Amino acid sequence: MKKITYLILGHISLVLGIIGAFLPILPTTPFLLLAAFFYSQSSPKLHGWIINHKYFGPPLQDWQKRGVIGMKAKILATVMIALVLIFRIPVLNINLWIKIFAATVLTGVLVFIWTRPSKTTDSQ
C-alpha cells in the first residue's frame, strides 16, 4: 500500500511539474524533485527514467549529487517570485499578517535558491 501511495504521489508530482513548465505561477523543479523522491521509494524503473530523462534528468542529477541550482532556474524563480510579491500579494483581499507571512516565505525561498551553487566545480 505504501509503494502504491508513493507511486501515485510521484505521478501527481510529475504531472504538476510538467504543467509548471508552461504555467508561470506553478513551479516545475520542486515537483520534479518530489516525483524523483516518490519514484525512488516506489519504482526503481521510474526513478531511473526521471533521473536519466533528457530534459528533467540533468537538473535533478545536479541537485541530487551536488546541491546545484542552475543560473537559468535561479533567474526564472526570482522573476516569478518578484512578480507575485509586487503584483499579486498586495492586491489580495486577505489579512495583512497572511500577506506578511507569504512574503516572508517567498523571500526565504529566494535566499535558499541564491545561496546554493550555480554550477559544479572541477573539484566536485
QUIFEN-V352468 format. One record per run of one state. SS is the DSSP state (@ for helix, = for strand, . for the rest). FROM is the first residue (numbers start at 1). LEN is the number of residues. If there is no record, write none. Layout:
# QUIFEN-V352468
ss: (SS/SS)
from: (FROM/FROM)
len: (LEN/LEN)
This chain:
# QUIFEN-V352468
ss: (./@/./@/./@/./@/./@/./@/.)
from: (1/2/21/29/43/44/52/56/67/71/92/96/116)
len: (1/19/8/14/1/8/4/11/4/21/4/20/9)
